[in-house]
Amino acid sequence: MSDLAKKKCIPCEGDIPPFDKSEIHKYLKKVDGWDVEKNNDENFYLFKEFKFKNFIDSQNFVNKVGNVAEQENHHPDISFGWGYCKIKIFTHAIKGLAESDFILAAKIDKI
């Protein structure tokens, strides 16, 4: 894959533009199995669903993701239940994607 997981997320204050489609596709090649989707406002975000054999495995994974998110000060939207976890990542301040979103995705994949 890439060295994205070795980088640190950089806080965004909204002073940069979100990635355009070409930049998104460039970075998407550096993460494993993440999809890019659009919300109702036509803003891009990263999405991935993880599968597990039971609830406790899902919960343990979510706790680890939460720890990484807190360390990086970059917090994804997470939903989970018996045997699954869904993660949505985007930079709220710019209503789109930036490098830190892909860094967080790469770090989550390392769990």
Number of C-alpha atoms within 10 A of each C-alpha: 9 12 11 19 19 10 14 16 20 14 12 14 10 12 8 10 12 20 16 12 11 9 13 19 12 9 17 17 12 18 21 13 14 21 13 17 12 12 10 6 7 10 14 22 22 21 20 15 15 14 14 15 10 12 15 13 17 21 18 11 19 20 12 13 22 17 13 17 18 12 12 18 14 22 20 22 10 15 13 17 15 14 15 19 20 17 19 20 24 25 22 15 15 17 17 21 25 23 20 21 23 23 25 27 28 22 21 19 15 8 9
